Amino acid sequence: MTFIDVIGLDRAKGFLKKQYEDAVKRAGRIWNITAIMSQNPRAMKTSMDFYGALMRGRSPLSRGQREMLAVVVSQTNHCVY
């Protein structure tokens, strides 16, 4: 089984700590999908910025429609989160 050393909030420093703090402000916690990127906090920031643009940026789709699409894609990919 694959193992990725996830850096927890208790060990986070500098830029990673800032990304974790931002994640807590956004979602109230640090989700595993975010924490798994802890070894590369710049990729984490880029990923979260991209997600934010998709879900909260200008779009002809409503927020609800975007959420619905995300659920369908996750179900299709057999995601359990």
C-alpha positions as CSV (number, residue, x, y, z in Angstrom):
1,M,0.0,0.0,0.0
2,T,1.2,3.5,-0.9
3,F,2.2,5.8,2.0
4,I,2.5,9.5,1.8
5,D,4.0,11.4,4.7
6,V,1.4,14.1,5.4
7,I,2.6,17.1,7.3
8,G,0.0,17.9,9.9
9,L,-0.9,21.3,11.1
10,D,1.1,20.7,14.3
11,R,4.3,20.4,12.1
12,A,3.5,22.9,9.4
13,K,5.7,26.0,9.1
14,G,5.9,29.0,6.8
15,F,4.0,28.8,3.5
16,L,2.4,25.4,4.3
17,K,1.1,26.7,7.7
18,K,-0.5,29.7,5.9
19,Q,-2.2,27.3,3.4
20,Y,-3.5,25.2,6.2
21,E,-4.8,28.3,8.0
22,D,-6.6,29.4,4.8
23,A,-8.1,25.9,4.5
24,V,-9.5,26.1,8.0
25,K,-11.0,29.5,7.3
26,R,-12.6,28.2,4.1
27,A,-13.9,24.8,5.3
28,G,-13.6,24.8,9.1
29,R,-11.0,22.0,8.9
30,I,-8.2,20.5,6.8
31,W,-9.7,17.9,4.5
32,N,-7.6,14.9,3.5
33,I,-7.6,16.0,-0.2
34,T,-5.8,19.1,1.0
35,A,-3.5,17.5,3.5
36,I,-2.2,15.0,0.9
37,M,-0.6,17.9,-0.9
38,S,1.3,19.0,2.2
39,Q,4.7,18.0,0.8
40,N,4.2,20.6,-2.0
41,P,2.3,23.6,-0.5
42,R,2.7,25.6,-3.8
43,A,0.8,22.8,-5.6
44,M,-1.8,22.9,-2.8
45,K,-2.3,26.6,-3.3
46,T,-2.6,26.3,-7.0
47,S,-5.1,23.4,-6.7
48,M,-7.2,25.3,-4.2
49,D,-7.1,28.5,-6.3
50,F,-8.2,26.4,-9.3
51,Y,-11.0,24.8,-7.3
52,G,-12.1,28.2,-6.1
53,A,-12.3,29.6,-9.6
54,L,-14.3,26.6,-10.8
55,M,-16.8,26.6,-7.9
56,R,-17.0,30.3,-7.0
57,G,-15.8,32.2,-10.0
58,R,-18.0,33.8,-12.8
59,S,-19.8,31.1,-14.7
60,P,-23.0,30.6,-16.7
61,L,-23.7,27.7,-14.2
62,S,-25.2,28.3,-10.8
63,R,-23.3,27.3,-7.7
64,G,-25.8,24.5,-7.2
65,Q,-25.3,23.2,-10.8
66,R,-21.5,23.2,-10.3
67,E,-21.9,21.3,-7.0
68,M,-24.2,18.8,-8.7
69,L,-21.6,18.2,-11.5
70,A,-19.0,17.6,-8.8
71,V,-21.1,15.0,-7.1
72,V,-21.8,13.2,-10.4
73,V,-18.1,13.2,-11.3
74,S,-17.2,11.9,-7.8
75,Q,-19.8,9.2,-8.0
76,T,-18.7,8.2,-11.5
77,N,-15.1,8.0,-10.2
78,H,-16.2,6.0,-7.2
79,C,-15.0,8.6,-4.7
80,V,-16.2,8.0,-1.2
81,Y,-15.5,11.4,0.3
